[in-house]
Every structure is written in structure tokens, then in C-alpha cells.
Amino acid sequence: MNLPSASDPVPDTTAATQTGAPEGAPTKNTAGDYSAMTYCVAVRNEAGLVFLSDSRTNAGVDQINTFRKMHVYEVPGERVLVLLTAGNLAISQSVASGLKVQMGTAGEKSLANAPNLFSAAKIVGEAVRKVHERDAAALKEFGIEFNVSLILGGQIKGEEPRLFNIYAAGNFIEATPETPYFQIGESKYGKPILDRVIGGQLSLDEVAKCCLISMDSTMKSNLSVGLPLDLLCYEKDSFEVKRRAQIDGKDPYFTSLRERWGEQLRKVFNELPDPGYWN
Amino acid sequence: MNLPSASDPVPDTTAATQTGAPEGAPTKNTAGDYSAMTYCVAVRNEAGLVFLSDSRTNAGVDQINTFRKMHVYEVPGERVLVLLTAGNLAISQSVASGLKVQMGTAGEKSLANAPNLFSAAKIVGEAVRKVHERDAAALKEFGIEFNVSLILGGQIKGEEPRLFNIYAAGNFIEATPETPYFQIGESKYGKPILDRVIGGQLSLDEVAKCCLISMDSTMKSNLSVGLPLDLLCYEKDSFEVKRRAQIDGKDPYFTSLRERWGEQLRKVFNELPDPGYWN
């Protein structure tokens, strides 16, 4: 599992410990706290699972860095697990790191041998609690809340695909047909389009399109969420990652989607009648 | 100025002082703190000003009440001032009440005699500071932040229409051609549509339509923002309120706008191509 593996960008720990928050910044960007500085969304439906994450983190306007927030673990034919992280970067990296150590330790319960997704979510929750035990008191002394939020989804042989949202307290909830998606990080700008579209019988590609539009709305209204994006569509019962893309600023599909969505939205807006309350 | 006048609904002070916040509620709903429980937006452009506010406040899911958040002061031919409020209801009512007392006191600086909108914004800021002096310490003992946010806009003879956003500290900023709108309360869900549409040469009715769609997106994603709505369009240099509407759940225009916007959005969504990263 690349949690974080040698191929991941090396975390710039100086950035995470500097206080770069400008006056009036909405969140405290100290001690690795990038609370509202990310956006991840994951959807489960009949066809499988879709995961999308941005990769921007910042500690004030002059400190913008790129960290991957999507971690993938795959045993072809047996299991695919995807973890998305938001919140304090130091905490989420510690959690990911702890999970990786477990997987390399013989005889230890880990994401590599969890019998089902529920057990896997418990393992992630326990990893969060371990970091809490170690770091929460020290963070509190600096006035920093213990802030992390995770999405875990995937499929383990013998089960349907499942999707969980794991909180800072280590507890978690599972997606249902009525609540088929989870968002973490800066979630509000991109929620209306999900609420309007997700829910019907959509293909994975349609769900991916909806998530990309949701991401576009978020990026348009919040500069701290940014490219590149990581997109993964998991096809139910495939037990293999076949559809994964990294989307940067030059990506022709995403560029065209953003332009056309904006244009069409303005067109629809213009075609709707104006209010006539006073005519 | 109906700040609040005898014709306003009588505030149910029991609701405001009860602790009705359910477990896991995002904000503390005690001592009149309805932080994220409202949405107001105001836009200034070449044609004039548009104001829109909802009227829902709640203290937990079983405590939903309706209070007006739009206060209008008009001297036909001379001035029109509109105040929108969000945040702790006890604080915003105290501010509105203080402003009303000032207007009735001979020789006192008030919104009735402020020579320009900037002075009017200062008067509102000072009213906020007075309530802060009186209440902030007591609120702090209950762990409640002094939380209020206001929008003041209008036109006073001799000036162009102006629009201000006044903070809890009593300081304020003014809208500019580059930043032509302000939102207070639960602002994120409804921001993307404003960012996409507002800015061009729009009529007041088009701006009102955009604000109503922004409100619809907010209401769709957050149950705590709700009908009825207060809409006011102020035509530049009219020095008179000619276009004002209260919009409830049976309003045919708003009902049709919501339905058609949702339908058209899904239509545009369906017409856009799916991602083809893995084909």
C-alpha cells in the first residue's frame, strides 16, 4: 500500500510546522492543520466505487504544497482498498504510516489481512486513536484541535463493495443506498451538484463526471483546493484497479468539462424566466 | 425602520435560550447562537442592489423558528437602507433594537440622519460594539463566541448605491466592482453559482434570479436554511422601495425556478461526455 511509499513526494515538514496563516484566514494553519484545505469525495453505487481527491495543502497563501491524499492497496483477485485523507497533514500521515507498518509486520491485524471492510475500518479507526494518544495533548498545548477525517472504501472477496467515513475519534459510519457518498475537507461548495445528480442508476463514468464537476465548483470558489487530482473508479467484483487517472491543469477532458459546464450553466440561467413579482 | 417593529413576529425567547442541539450538531445552538442557520446574500451592480434572506433559525432539529432577517429603512426621495443579519439571534436583535432606539432619539447620530452609507456602516459597527461590551463576557462564560455578521446596503441622496459587510468586531468592508456581492451565514453551498453568473451586465431581475438559485442550492443541501424568503431589488437613484416580495413554499415562480433549474442541470450533466481515461 503506498501509505506513503518511497515513490510519494517527500513531505516538506518545514511547511507543516510553520505558521503561515494570513490575517483573517479561516483556519489555523499551524502544526500541520490543513483543515479546510482539501476536498475528497467517494461514491458507492450498484456499479462500484468512485474516489476523487485533490492534492493541494497550504499553510497560508505563500505556502502551497502538493501531497497525495489517495492511498491504494490492491491484491489482484482478492481485495482493493482505497483510503482518502483530510485534516491535519501530520496526523493523516502518521495514520497512513502506522497502517503501513502494520501491513509489514507478520501476525499483526492489518488492511492486508482484514477479513472484511468493516474490520478494515476498525483498523483505521484504531490507527487514528493511536496517533491521538501520542499527539493530541501536545497539539492542544498549541491550541490545535486533533483534526483528521478519512474515507475508506473498496471490496474484499466475499463481500459487496463498501464505503466508510472514519472520524477523528476513530469511530465511523457506512454509506447506504440512501446516503451513497461521503465528502471530507472543504465539502460544501461541491455538495449541491452531488445532491442533484447522484442517486439514480449511474455508470461509474457518470459518477466520475459528477465528482469532477463537484471538484470544479469547489476549486472555483476556494483557491486552497487544487490540481492535480487523483481519480479512481473501482468496478464491482473486479478485485483489481483498472481505472485510475491523475488529472493536471493540462488534462484535455477536465479542461473541456469545466468550460462546457460553466457555459451550459450560464445558458440555462439565461433561458430561465426572470422573477415577475413587480410587473 | 422595522428593526424589529410591532408588525414583526414576536421573538420566541424560550427557543433562543434552550439547548436543543442534537449530538453531533455542527454548531452550538445555545444562547441564541444560530451561526450556520441562516443564509443572506446581497449584490451591488450598475443597476442597483439586490437583497435576499431566508428566515429559518433553529436550536436543534426540534426547535425550528422563523424570524425576519431583513430590516428596511426608507425615506422616499432621500434614502433607502437595508440591513441583513446572521449569527447569534440575541445579538443581532440587540443590534437592530439599538439602531431603532437611536433613530427615535432627537440629536443622536443614527441611520435616519447618517450623511452617507459609510457613516451608516460605522453606526451599525458601533451598535455591534455596544452589544459586545454588554454581552460578550457573559456569553464567554457559557462557552459561546460573540458571533454576528451583517450586510448593510442602500443609497443616500448624493451618493451611488453602496454595500457593506459588517463583522462581529464592528469593522467592515465595502463591495467593489471586482467583489460585487456579500454572503452571510451558511454561504458555501450557494457560492459557486454566484461566482459563475454575477459580474456581467445583469439586470436587477437577473441578479434576483441568480440569488434565488443560490438560495435553492443552499436549502437543498442544508435543512436549517428555509422558507419564507425576503427579496428586495433596489433600483439605482429611485430612493424608494418598489420591488419587494415575500416568497413562501407555494410561490409559483420560485417553485418553477427550482424545478426547472434542477431539471436543466441534470440535462446538461447528461449531455456532457463521460471521462474516457481508460477507454
Chai-1 contact restraints between the chains, C-beta under 6 A:
chainA,res_idxA,chainB,res_idxB,connection_type,confidence,min_distance_angstrom,max_distance_angstrom,comment,restraint_id
A,K188,B,K188,contact,1.0,0.0,6.0,A-B,restraint_1
A,K188,B,Y189,contact,1.0,0.0,6.0,A-B,restraint_2
A,Y189,B,K188,contact,1.0,0.0,6.0,A-B,restraint_3
A,Y189,B,P192,contact,1.0,0.0,6.0,A-B,restraint_4
A,K191,B,S221,contact,1.0,0.0,6.0,A-B,restraint_5
A,P192,B,Y189,contact,1.0,0.0,6.0,A-B,restraint_6
A,P192,B,S217,contact,1.0,0.0,6.0,A-B,restraint_7
A,P192,B,K220,contact,1.0,0.0,6.0,A-B,restraint_8
A,P192,B,S221,contact,1.0,0.0,6.0,A-B,restraint_9
A,D195,B,K220,contact,1.0,0.0,6.0,A-B,restraint_10
A,D195,B,S221,contact,1.0,0.0,6.0,A-B,restraint_11
A,R196,B,G262,contact,1.0,0.0,6.0,A-B,restraint_12
A,R196,B,L265,contact,1.0,0.0,6.0,A-B,restraint_13
A,V197,B,F269,contact,1.0,0.0,6.0,A-B,restraint_14
A,D205,B,D274,contact,1.0,0.0,6.0,A-B,restraint_15
A,D205,B,P275,contact,1.0,0.0,6.0,A-B,restraint_16
A,A208,B,P275,contact,1.0,0.0,6.0,A-B,restraint_17
A,K209,B,D274,contact,1.0,0.0,6.0,A-B,restraint_18
A,S217,B,P192,contact,1.0,0.0,6.0,A-B,restraint_19
A,K220,B,P192,contact,1.0,0.0,6.0,A-B,restraint_20
A,K220,B,D195,contact,1.0,0.0,6.0,A-B,restraint_21
A,S221,B,K191,contact,1.0,0.0,6.0,A-B,restraint_22
A,S221,B,P192,contact,1.0,0.0,6.0,A-B,restraint_23
A,S221,B,D195,contact,1.0,0.0,6.0,A-B,restraint_24
A,R243,B,W278,contact,1.0,0.0,6.0,A-B,restraint_25
A,A245,B,Y277,contact,1.0,0.0,6.0,A-B,restraint_26
A,Y253,B,P275,contact,1.0,0.0,6.0,A-B,restraint_27
A,R260,B,L272,contact,1.0,0.0,6.0,A-B,restraint_28
A,G262,B,R196,contact,1.0,0.0,6.0,A-B,restraint_29
A,Q264,B,V268,contact,1.0,0.0,6.0,A-B,restraint_30
A,L265,B,R196,contact,1.0,0.0,6.0,A-B,restraint_31
A,V268,B,Q264,contact,1.0,0.0,6.0,A-B,restraint_32
A,F269,B,V197,contact,1.0,0.0,6.0,A-B,restraint_33
A,L272,B,R260,contact,1.0,0.0,6.0,A-B,restraint_34
A,D274,B,D205,contact,1.0,0.0,6.0,A-B,restraint_35
A,D274,B,K209,contact,1.0,0.0,6.0,A-B,restraint_36
A,P275,B,D205,contact,1.0,0.0,6.0,A-B,restraint_37
A,P275,B,A208,contact,1.0,0.0,6.0,A-B,restraint_38
A,P275,B,Y253,contact,1.0,0.0,6.0,A-B,restraint_39
A,Y277,B,A245,contact,1.0,0.0,6.0,A-B,restraint_40
A,W278,B,R243,contact,1.0,0.0,6.0,A-B,restraint_41
